[in-house]
């Protein structure tokens, strides 16, 4: 059974930083494009960032551009989401998503990010 595990969430003040990690268990991360999604209380889940399987291309939603960075280390089966200049509106549960060449998706259980004074 394939697994995705998120880590690195926590509580920070506005302007602070967190680094989220998404790691695989039982399969090779390099075969998959990876996306980060988040779901805030009372809101639908939205895509935040994604990166190709090779790491050669990435995308971000406008609200996080210039603040978030996505990267991957396929040798470590890990994708990172560096979140800087965090805002209260970034508060959400962040989920890692892996999609294979056939469009099959796998999800982690999420990690909580809370940004407040």
C-alpha positions in Angstrom: 0.0 0.0 0.0 1.5 3.4 -1.0 1.6 6.1 1.6 2.2 9.8 1.7 3.1 11.4 5.0 3.2 15.2 5.6 5.1 16.8 8.4 6.4 20.2 9.5 3.2 21.9 10.4 2.7 24.0 13.5 1.7 27.3 14.9 3.6 30.5 14.0 3.1 34.2 14.2 2.4 36.3 11.1 5.5 36.8 9.1 7.0 33.5 10.4 8.1 30.5 8.3 7.4 26.8 8.2 8.8 24.1 6.0 6.5 21.3 5.2 7.7 17.9 4.0 5.9 15.2 2.0 7.5 11.8 2.0 6.6 8.5 0.5 6.6 5.1 2.0 6.7 2.0 -0.2 7.1 3.6 -3.6 9.3 6.0 -5.5 8.4 9.6 -5.3 10.2 10.4 -8.5 7.5 8.8 -10.6 4.9 11.3 -9.5 4.0 14.9 -9.8 3.3 16.4 -6.4 0.8 19.0 -5.4 0.2 20.7 -2.1 -3.4 21.5 -1.2 -4.9 23.2 1.8 -8.3 23.4 3.4 -9.2 26.2 5.8 -12.1 26.0 8.2 -15.4 26.5 6.4 -13.7 26.5 3.0 -13.2 24.0 0.2 -9.9 22.4 -0.5 -7.7 24.4 -2.8 -4.5 23.7 -4.7 -1.5 25.7 -3.4 1.5 24.5 -5.4 2.6 21.7 -7.6 5.8 20.4 -9.0 6.6 18.0 -11.8 8.1 14.6 -11.2 11.5 15.8 -12.3 11.3 19.0 -10.4 11.9 21.0 -13.5 8.7 23.0 -13.3 6.4 24.3 -10.6 3.3 26.4 -10.1 1.8 28.4 -7.3 -1.5 30.1 -6.7 -1.4 33.9 -6.8 -2.0 34.3 -3.1 1.3 32.5 -2.2 3.6 33.6 -5.1 6.8 35.2 -3.8 6.2 33.6 -0.3 6.2 29.9 -0.9 8.7 27.7 -2.6 8.3 24.1 -3.6 11.2 21.7 -4.2 11.9 18.0 -4.3 14.7 15.6 -3.5 13.8 12.4 -5.3 16.7 10.6 -3.8 15.1 11.1 -0.4 11.6 10.5 -1.7 10.6 13.9 -0.3 8.9 17.1 -1.5 9.2 20.3 0.5 7.0 23.4 0.7 8.9 26.3 2.2 6.4 28.8 3.5 7.7 32.3 4.3 6.0 35.5 5.4 3.0 33.5 6.6 -0.3 35.3 7.0 -3.3 34.4 9.1 -5.2 33.5 5.9 -2.6 30.7 5.3 -4.1 28.9 8.3 -5.3 25.5 7.0 -4.7 21.8 7.0 -2.1 21.2 4.3 -2.3 18.0 2.2 0.2 16.4 -0.1 -1.1 14.9 -3.3 0.8 12.6 -5.7 -0.5 11.9 -9.2 0.9 9.3 -11.5 1.1 9.2 -15.3 -2.3 7.7 -15.4 -3.9 10.4 -13.3 -4.3 8.2 -10.2 -4.0 10.3 -7.1 -2.8 9.5 -3.6 -3.3 11.7 -0.5 -1.6 12.2 2.8 -3.6 12.7 6.0 -2.6 16.4 6.3 -0.7 18.6 8.6 -2.1 21.6 10.5 -0.6 25.1 9.9 -1.8 27.9 12.1 -0.8 31.5 11.7 -1.9 33.8 14.5 -0.8 36.5 16.8 
